[in-house]
Each structure stands twice: as C-alpha cells, then as structure tokens.
Amino acid sequence: MSSDRPVLCIVGAGTAGLEALLAARQRFGARVELRLIAPDREFQYRAIRPGQTFRPVPERSLQIADVTAEAGADWVTDRVAAVHGADRQLLTRDGELVDFDYLLLTAGVISHRTLHHGEVWQRGNDPRFLDRIIDDALAGEIKSIAIVIPRGARWPVPAYELALVLAWRAAGARTEINLITSEERPLATLGTEASNLVLHELRDAGIHLQTGVEVVDEPRDSSPHTSPALVLVPERPDQLPDALTGRPTDPARIRIGAGVEVEFDRLISLPAATGPAIAGVPTDACGFIAVDETFKVRDSHRIWAAGGCIAAALEHSALAAEQADAAITEIAAAIAGPHGPGSAAPSRVPELTGILLSGQRDQWLTQNPPDTPEPSTRCLWWPPGRAVGHLLAQRICAADPSTLSDLPDAPPGLPIRVPVALAAPESASSVDGPVSADTRSAQRRDIENRQLMAVHRREREADTELRSLGARLQSLKHEQEATILELKNHGYLQDRDAYSPDGTRRHA
C-alpha cells in the first residue's frame, strides 16, 4: 500500500460494523487508517426507559457521518459487490476500487418472505397491522391466526412474542392462536431450560404449538398436488417496499407436513434470511460467509467477518457486537505479528447473553392498555430493543441524554448465556491466492460495467431531479401569478402602463 499505516476496511454500518469501527480506533489509535464502506446514513436504535420495560418506545437515529468523523475514518457511501483478495481491493456496486490491508465484513443479511399469503412480521415495517388484527379479533371477525417460523429465520423470538401478545390482547375473543415452527423444540438453540420456559408461557396463554413443521402455502384455486409458484427475491428488497408485504384479505390455506391442509383466517410469518453472497468470499449455500473460530474467513489471511452475514446458528445484534470485538482483537494480533505486543492475547469466545422472561402478562398489559396504538411486542427477551455493543452504547449515551448509561434491573426470568455454533464448511481454494489472466479480464469487465451502470443511474437520477425541479418552478410560477392577480383585485398593485410618469392615470 502507498500509505505508511496499514488500512483496515470495515464493510457495513450496523451494530457489528459501528462497534468494530469504534473498537478499532480505541485499540489502534492513529497507527491504522480506517475506512467504512456502507450505504446507510443512519443507525436506528431504541432507548430503554426505567420502569417501562414493555412500553412502546419510538426509534431514534445516530448519524453515520458523526460516528465516522469521531473515529477519524474515511466513509465510502456504497455497498460492496466483490472482494479481490489477491489484490487487497474491494469492488463497490458503482465500480469503485477500495484498497485494504485488512478487511472486516459485517454486511448483514437479506430478508425475504417464504410464504405467498399473509403478512410478514418485521418490527418497524408496518406495526399498524397489529392494531388491525387485534381489533378484528375483538370484533369476532377472526376465528384463527397462524404465526409461522420458517426454516431460515435465525432469530425466532419475535414470533413467540407476537403470539403471546395476540393471545393476551385477544383473551376472551375466542380467537385461536397457532404457532407453527420448523424447530424441533421451541427456542431449542437457547437450551432445554429455555424450551421448557417458553412451553410453559405458551401453554398458560392458550396458544396451540406445532413444532418440527415446514409450511408451504397454496394458491386458493390450486389442488393439493400443485407446486406453489416461485417467488423471485430482488437483490435489494429494501428498495422495493412491497417485497415483504402481503395482505390478509383472504383466508390462507397451507399444507403442513405430509400434505395435511389447514385453513386460517390470518397468516403471519417471520422472514427468512440469506447472506450477502459477496463475490470472492467463501459462502455456504445460503450466501452466509464461512469463518473459523477466530472469525477469519476460510482460506484467507487478511479477511474476517462478523455479525449476521456469517454462517452461524443464531443472529442477534448483541451477539454481533461481541463477534465484532473478537474480530478486532484477532486483527490486532495479525497486525502486531507473531512477536508483537498483544499478538498472543486470545479473544473471548462470544456468547449470546440475555434473560428469557416469564410471568410478564400482567406487567405487559399494564404498560400496553387496550387503547395503546401500536403496542409493543417485546415481552419475552430482555433487554428489549436493538441491543448494542459496549463502545457503541457509550457513543449513543454520549450523544443522546435520554438513554441510560446502565441497564435497569431486569424482570424475573431465565438467564441465557449460550455459545453460538459457527457453521464453516471448508472451501476449495484460497481467497488470497494467485488470480488467472481470465479472472482478471473478467474483473476488469465487471468494473467497467458497474461504472457504466453507475453513470446511467446518476443520469436517470439527475433527469428525475430536473423534472421535479421544473414541476416545482412551474407550480411556483402559477402561485405567483395567482397571488399578483389577487393583490391587483384588492388594489394593492397597480399596472404601471396605465399611469403617466407624473402619477396621473392615462385615459383610453
């Protein structure tokens, strides 16, 4: 590299990416040049209020520009399309090449629907639909609701929370709440005690549970032997607001297990997740990055990955922050070399920590009375909201006086501390190995095509902006003409051509 300082590139501005950025600056000081590659402008979070564990809290935002400026990092506002490990370069979507000496990938996941019918439950997307379902249940218009956890949902807790909230709110409405999950046992990845606790909570709430079930929904006019239509998932579903939406206007017929058909008035499912599938990086069949126990990308020497983008059994923002801190520790050891300071300091194995709550029905109902619009659905996992890492939490508290510097006392429940297994298949070739002439030629064509597409995209954006500006100017002109006419009609403006230089009115 041309710089005397090694360049550490961090891809992604979620919990893992921002925690890693702050941890890297704290650990390395000015000895390392930092670069953040991410298209996001804001980081969304929810503050915890004392004594209001289950109260709905509006989202707040942290500006990415402020965090990068504080960390003294360069910020490339784009997403990564490919990694050229042998050349130590990143290729962005718009065709820009970004150099690195060390690389940490925290690119997150892509969410997509797995069922054709019903709603997809993602907090923050359309919370009003929860109000509609509760109102319809209380009005006697809904007799059955199914909540589905498909295979590929790597954090299933929100579905259990949604089922509990619907059962608590619709108590007495005779609406049957069904929870259908592909897990062999509920929350099995959190351990046997967690499974037993949530089974007890579901039983107390009167929720019907079916485990080990893969759900496939069918079109209304299809036969049981007709294969469901394929759903094409866009590369960037966040740009298409209808990519995860569904309308619960008709009952949904679904097949459970070996062709058994069941019909529900409302169907709600969690989205499944796939990895970012970055070219040049070893991944599993679902696009998640394959890493070893030190979070180093398989068969690479200078590339690490952490957070939702890696192949692991669970995904959670608090876990992602711990993984990012561990990866920065490993990168520090690599920069120091085998005999450098801190080179032998092992990082702590990241664990998912939290509390699985129990017996919180009355407390939740007290903080979410019947007239509460968009009631909170956080009632099972504590701490609620989007947990953040150690340094990122400090940064948020410093910028937002409404947040608490320390967590309040936790409600009663089961402490959870589980190591999360990494699924890292062996890859066939080295990421950092020599590149053939054919591969380099293909890379050059890819760069040229991306740059050309970026130019065309910017031209379209500029053309759209010009048309919008022209329409606004035309509207402003009409408003000015109408205002002038109104003023003239009321005698506030006079026609200068109708008067002589001495101020006397000319006669026709």
C-alpha positions in Angstrom: 0.0 0.0 0.0 1.1 3.6 -0.6 0.4 4.7 3.0 2.8 4.0 5.8 -0.1 3.0 8.0 -2.0 -0.3 7.4 -5.5 0.2 6.1 -8.4 -1.6 7.9 -11.6 -1.6 5.9 -14.9 -2.3 7.6 -17.9 -3.2 5.5 -21.4 -2.4 7.0 -22.7 0.2 9.4 -25.0 -2.0 11.5 -24.3 -2.9 15.1 -21.3 -5.0 14.3 -19.8 -2.5 11.9 -20.1 0.5 14.1 -18.9 -1.4 17.2 -15.9 -2.6 15.2 -15.1 0.9 13.9 -15.1 2.4 17.4 -13.2 -0.6 18.9 -10.5 -0.3 16.1 -9.9 3.3 16.8 -9.7 2.8 20.5 -7.3 -0.1 20.1 -5.1 1.2 17.3 -5.2 5.0 17.8 -3.6 6.7 14.8 -1.5 3.7 13.9 -4.1 2.3 11.5 -6.1 4.1 8.7 -9.8 3.2 8.9 -12.3 3.0 6.1 -16.0 2.3 6.4 -17.9 1.1 3.4 -21.7 1.3 3.8 -24.6 3.0 2.0 -26.6 3.6 5.3 -26.9 7.2 6.5 -28.4 6.4 9.9 -28.2 3.8 12.6 -31.6 3.1 14.3 -31.9 2.2 18.0 -34.5 2.3 20.8 -33.6 3.6 24.3 -34.6 1.8 27.4 -36.6 3.7 29.9 -36.5 2.9 33.7 -39.7 1.2 34.9 -41.1 0.8 31.4 -39.7 -2.5 30.2 -42.6 -3.2 27.9 -43.7 0.3 27.0 -43.6 1.2 23.2 -40.5 3.4 22.6 -40.0 5.3 19.4 -36.9 4.7 17.4 -34.0 7.2 17.4 -31.2 7.6 15.0 -27.4 8.0 15.1 -25.8 9.7 12.1 -23.2 7.5 10.4 -21.3 10.7 9.4 -20.9 11.7 13.0 -19.5 8.3 14.0 -17.0 8.1 11.2 -15.9 11.7 11.8 -15.4 10.9 15.5 -13.4 7.7 14.6 -11.3 9.6 12.0 -12.4 7.2 9.3 -12.9 7.6 5.6 -16.5 6.8 4.6 -17.4 5.3 1.2 -21.2 5.5 0.8 -21.7 2.5 -1.3 -22.2 -1.3 -0.9 -19.5 -3.9 -1.7 -20.1 -6.2 -4.7 -16.9 -8.2 -4.7 -13.7 -8.8 -2.8 -10.4 -9.2 -4.8 -8.4 -10.8 -2.0 -5.2 -11.3 -4.0 -5.1 -7.6 -4.9 -6.4 -6.4 -1.5 -9.1 -4.5 -3.1 -12.9 -4.1 -2.7 -15.2 -3.5 -5.7 -18.2 -1.4 -4.9 -21.6 -1.6 -6.6 -20.7 1.6 -8.6 -17.4 0.2 -9.8 -15.0 2.0 -7.3 -11.9 0.0 -6.2 -11.1 0.5 -2.5 -7.7 -0.7 -1.2 -7.2 -2.5 2.1 -4.6 -4.3 4.1 -7.1 -5.9 6.5 -10.8 -6.4 6.0 -13.7 -7.0 8.3 -17.1 -7.9 6.6 -20.2 -7.1 8.6 -22.6 -6.7 5.7 -25.7 -8.1 7.4 -28.4 -10.2 5.8 -31.1 -10.1 3.1 -34.6 -10.8 4.4 -37.3 -12.4 2.2 -40.7 -13.9 2.5 -41.1 -17.7 2.3 -45.0 -17.8 2.1 -47.2 -16.2 -0.5 -50.1 -15.4 1.8 -50.5 -13.2 4.7 -48.2 -10.7 6.5 -44.5 -10.8 7.1 -43.7 -9.8 10.6 -40.7 -7.4 10.9 -40.7 -4.9 13.7 -41.0 -1.4 12.4 -42.2 -2.3 8.9 -46.0 -1.8 9.4 -46.8 -2.0 13.1 -50.4 -0.8 12.4 -51.3 -4.2 11.0 -51.1 -5.5 14.6 -53.8 -3.0 15.7 -56.0 -4.1 12.8 -55.6 -7.8 13.7 -56.4 -7.2 17.4 -59.4 -5.0 16.5 -60.7 -7.7 14.1 -60.2 -10.4 16.7 -62.0 -8.5 19.4 -64.9 -7.8 17.0 -65.3 -11.5 16.4 -64.2 -11.3 12.7 -61.1 -13.5 13.1 -61.5 -17.1 14.5 -58.0 -18.4 13.8 -54.5 -16.9 13.5 -51.4 -18.8 12.4 -47.9 -17.5 13.2 -45.2 -19.3 11.2 -41.4 -19.6 11.9 -39.9 -20.9 8.6 -36.6 -22.6 8.2 -34.0 -19.8 7.7 -35.4 -17.5 10.4 -32.2 -17.2 12.6 -33.8 -15.3 15.5 -37.3 -16.8 16.1 -38.0 -15.0 19.4 -40.2 -12.2 17.8 -42.7 -14.9 16.6 -43.1 -16.2 20.2 -43.5 -12.7 21.5 -46.1 -11.8 18.8 -48.1 -15.0 19.7 -48.1 -14.1 23.4 -49.2 -10.5 22.8 -52.0 -11.5 20.5 -53.2 -14.1 23.0 -53.1 -11.6 25.9 -54.9 -8.9 24.0 -57.5 -11.1 22.4 -58.2 -13.1 25.6 -62.0 -13.7 25.7 -62.4 -13.2 22.0 -62.4 -16.9 21.2 -59.7 -16.4 18.6 -57.4 -19.4 18.2 -53.7 -18.5 18.2 -51.5 -21.1 16.5 -47.7 -21.0 16.5 -46.1 -23.3 13.8 -42.3 -23.6 13.8 -39.7 -25.6 11.9 -37.8 -26.0 15.1 -37.9 -29.5 16.7 -38.4 -27.8 20.1 -39.3 -24.1 20.7 -36.1 -22.0 21.0 -34.0 -25.1 21.0 -30.9 -23.2 20.2 -31.2 -21.5 23.6 -31.1 -24.7 25.5 -33.5 -27.1 27.2 -34.4 -24.8 30.1 -35.4 -22.1 27.6 -37.6 -24.5 25.7 -39.3 -25.6 28.9 -39.9 -22.0 29.9 -41.4 -20.9 26.6 -43.6 -24.0 26.5 -45.0 -23.1 29.9 -45.7 -19.5 28.7 -47.4 -20.6 25.6 -49.5 -23.2 27.5 -50.6 -20.5 30.0 -51.6 -18.2 27.2 -53.7 -20.9 25.5 -51.5 -20.9 22.3 -51.5 -24.0 20.1 -47.9 -25.1 19.3 -46.8 -27.3 16.4 -43.0 -28.0 16.1 -40.8 -29.6 13.5 -43.2 -28.5 10.7 -42.3 -27.0 7.4 -45.1 -24.9 6.0 -46.0 -24.4 2.3 -48.9 -22.3 1.3 -51.0 -22.9 -1.8 -52.9 -20.5 -4.2 -56.7 -20.6 -3.5 -57.6 -22.4 -6.7 -54.8 -25.0 -6.6 -55.0 -28.7 -5.9 -53.0 -30.3 -3.1 -50.7 -31.7 -5.8 -49.9 -28.4 -7.4 -46.5 -27.0 -6.7 -46.6 -23.4 -5.3 -45.4 -20.7 -7.6 -41.9 -19.5 -7.3 -41.2 -16.1 -5.7 -38.2 -14.2 -7.1 -36.5 -12.2 -4.3 -34.9 -8.9 -5.5 -31.2 -8.3 -4.8 -32.1 -5.2 -2.6 -35.6 -5.8 -1.2 -35.2 -2.6 1.0 -35.6 -0.6 -2.2 -38.9 -2.3 -3.1 -41.4 -1.5 -0.3 -43.8 -4.3 -1.4 -41.1 -7.1 -1.4 -42.1 -8.2 2.1 -45.7 -7.2 2.3 -48.8 -9.3 2.0 -52.5 -8.5 2.5 -54.5 -10.7 4.8 -57.8 -10.2 2.8 -58.5 -13.9 2.2 -58.0 -17.0 4.5 -54.7 -18.7 3.8 -54.7 -22.4 3.1 -51.4 -24.1 4.0 -50.0 -27.6 3.8 -48.4 -28.9 7.0 -46.2 -31.9 6.9 -47.3 -34.7 4.6 -49.9 -32.8 2.7 -52.3 -32.1 5.6 -54.2 -28.9 4.7 -55.3 -26.4 7.3 -57.0 -23.0 6.8 -56.6 -19.9 8.9 -58.3 -16.5 8.8 -54.9 -14.7 9.2 -51.4 -15.9 8.5 -48.3 -14.1 9.8 -44.8 -15.4 9.2 -41.3 -14.4 10.0 -39.0 -13.6 7.1 -36.2 -16.0 6.3 -32.7 -14.6 5.9 -29.9 -15.2 3.4 -26.4 -14.0 3.4 -25.0 -11.1 1.3 -23.3 -13.5 -1.1 -20.3 -11.2 -1.8 -18.3 -12.4 -4.8 -14.8 -13.6 -4.0 -15.8 -14.6 -0.4 -16.4 -18.3 0.5 -20.1 -18.8 1.5 -22.5 -21.6 2.2 -25.5 -22.5 0.0 -27.5 -19.6 1.5 -24.8 -16.9 0.9 -23.5 -16.7 4.5 -19.8 -16.2 4.9 -17.8 -19.2 6.1 -15.5 -18.3 9.0 -13.4 -20.2 11.5 -13.4 -19.9 15.3 -11.4 -16.7 15.1 -13.9 -15.2 12.6 -11.3 -15.3 9.9 -12.8 -16.0 6.5 -12.0 -19.5 5.4 -8.7 -19.8 3.3 -7.9 -16.1 3.7 -5.1 -14.4 5.5 -6.4 -10.8 5.9 -10.2 -11.0 5.8 -12.5 -11.5 8.8 -16.3 -11.4 9.1 -18.8 -10.9 12.0 -22.5 -10.4 12.6 -25.5 -11.5 10.7 -23.5 -12.2 7.5 -21.6 -15.2 8.9 -22.7 -18.8 8.8 -23.9 -19.3 12.4 -26.8 -21.0 14.3 -28.2 -17.7 15.6 -28.3 -14.0 14.7 -28.7 -11.2 17.2 -27.4 -7.6 17.4 -25.8 -8.1 20.9 -24.1 -11.2 19.7 -22.9 -9.4 16.5 -21.3 -6.7 18.6 -19.4 -9.3 20.6 -18.2 -11.0 17.4 -17.0 -7.7 16.0 -15.0 -7.0 19.2 -13.5 -10.5 18.9 -12.6 -10.0 15.3 -10.9 -6.7 16.0 -8.8 -8.5 18.7 -7.7 -11.0 16.1 -7.0 -8.4 13.5 -4.8 -6.5 16.1 -2.8 -9.7 16.7 -2.4 -10.1 12.9 -1.1 -6.5 12.6 1.2 -6.9 15.5 2.7 -10.1 14.0 3.8 -13.2 15.9 6.2 -11.4 18.2 4.4 -8.0 18.5 2.6 -6.7 21.6 -0.7 -8.3 22.2 -0.1 -10.9 19.5 -0.8 -13.8 21.9 -3.9 -12.3 23.6 -6.8 -14.6 22.7 -10.3 -13.0 22.3 -13.1 -14.2 24.5 -15.5 -16.7 22.7 -18.6 -14.6 22.0 -21.8 -15.8 23.7 -25.4 -14.7 23.4 -26.5 -13.3 26.7 -29.8 -12.1 27.9 -32.8 -13.0 30.0 -35.8 -15.1 28.8 -38.7 -13.5 30.8 -41.6 -15.4 32.4 -44.9 -14.4 34.0 -45.0 -10.9 32.5 -48.6 -10.9 31.2 -50.0 -8.5 33.8 -47.0 -6.2 33.6 -47.2 -6.1 29.8 -50.9 -5.3 29.9 -50.4 -2.6 32.4 -47.8 -0.8 30.1 -49.9 -1.6 27.0 -53.5 -0.9 27.9 -56.3 -1.6 25.3 -56.2 2.0 23.9 -52.4 1.9 23.2 -51.8 2.3 19.5 -49.1 0.0 18.0 -48.5 -1.8 21.3 -45.0 -3.2 22.0 -44.4 -6.8 21.2 -41.3 -7.1 23.3 -42.3 -9.3 26.1 -40.1 -12.4 26.2 -36.5 -11.3 25.6 -34.6 -8.9 27.8 -33.0 -6.3 27.3 -35.6 -5.2 24.7 -34.9 -3.2 21.6 -31.9 -3.3 19.5 -29.0 -4.2 21.8 -25.7 -2.5 21.0 -22.1 -3.2 21.8 -20.1 -1.8 24.6 -18.4 1.1 22.8 -21.4 1.8 20.5 -23.6 2.0 23.6 -21.2 4.5 25.1 -21.3 6.6 21.9 -25.1 6.6 21.9 -25.3 7.6 25.6 -22.9 10.5 25.0 -25.0 11.8 22.1 -28.5 11.1 23.5 -29.2 12.2 27.1 -32.5 10.3 27.1 -30.7 7.0 27.1 -29.5 5.1 30.2 -25.8 4.6 30.7 -26.6 1.4 32.8 -29.3 -1.2 32.2 -32.1 -1.0 34.7 -32.9 -4.0 36.9 -34.1 -7.0 34.9 -37.5 -8.5 35.4 -37.6 -12.1 36.6 -36.7 -14.8 34.1 -34.1 -17.3 32.9 -30.6 -16.0 32.4 -29.3 -17.1 29.0 -25.6 -17.5 28.2 -25.0 -19.7 25.2 -22.1 -20.0 22.8 -23.3 -19.8 19.3 -22.0 -22.5 16.9 -20.4 -21.4 13.7 -21.1 -23.4 10.5 -18.0 -23.1 8.5 -17.7 -25.5 5.5 -14.2 -26.0 4.0 -13.8 -24.1 0.7 -11.9 -25.3 -2.2 -9.4 -22.6 -2.9 -7.6 -19.8 -1.2 -9.2 -16.3 -1.3 -5.8 -14.7 -1.3 -4.3 -17.0 -3.9 -3.0 -16.0 -7.4 -5.5 -14.9 -10.0 -5.6 -16.2 -13.5 -5.5 -14.0 -16.6 -9.1 -14.9 -17.5 -10.3 -14.0 -14.0 -8.5 -10.6 -14.2 -10.1 -9.9 -17.5 -13.5 -10.7 -16.1 -12.8 -8.5 -13.1 -11.9 -5.6 -15.4 -15.1 -6.1 -17.5 -17.1 -6.2 -14.2 -15.6 -2.9 -13.1 -16.3 -1.2 -16.4 -19.9 -2.5 -16.5 -20.5 -1.3 -12.9 -19.0 2.1 -13.6 -21.2 2.4 -16.8 -24.3 1.4 -14.8 -23.4 3.9 -12.1 -23.2 6.7 -14.7 -26.5 5.7 -16.2 -28.1 5.5 -12.8 -26.8 9.0 -11.9 -28.1 10.3 -15.2 -31.5 9.0 -14.5 -31.5 10.4 -11.0 -30.4 13.8 -12.4 -33.1 13.7 -15.1 -35.7 12.9 -12.4 -34.5 15.7 -10.2 -34.6 18.2 -13.1 -38.1 17.2 -14.0 -39.2 17.5 -10.3 -37.5 20.9 -10.1 -39.2 22.0 -13.3 -42.6 21.0 -12.0 -41.9 22.9 -8.7 -40.8 26.0 -10.6 -44.0 25.8 -12.8 -46.1 25.4 -9.7 -44.4 28.4 -8.1 -45.0 30.5 -11.2 -48.7 29.7 -11.1 -48.8 30.6 -7.4 -47.0 33.9 -8.0 -49.5 34.8 -10.9 -52.5 33.9 -8.7 -51.1 36.0 -5.8 -50.4 39.0 -8.1 -53.9 38.8 -9.5 -55.4 38.6 -6.0 -53.4 41.7 -4.9 -54.4 43.6 -8.0 -58.1 42.8 -7.4 -57.8 44.2 -3.9 -56.0 47.4 -5.1 -52.6 46.6 -3.7 -50.8 46.5 -7.0 -51.2 48.9 -9.9 -50.5 48.5 -13.6 -47.6 50.8 -14.3 -48.5 51.1 -18.1 -51.9 52.7 -17.1 -50.2 55.7 -15.4 -48.2 58.7 -16.7 -44.7 59.5 -15.3 -46.3 62.2 -13.0 -48.6 59.5 -11.5 -51.8 60.6 -13.2 -53.9 57.8 -14.8 -53.9 57.7 -18.6 -57.3 57.7 -20.3 -58.1 55.2 -23.0 
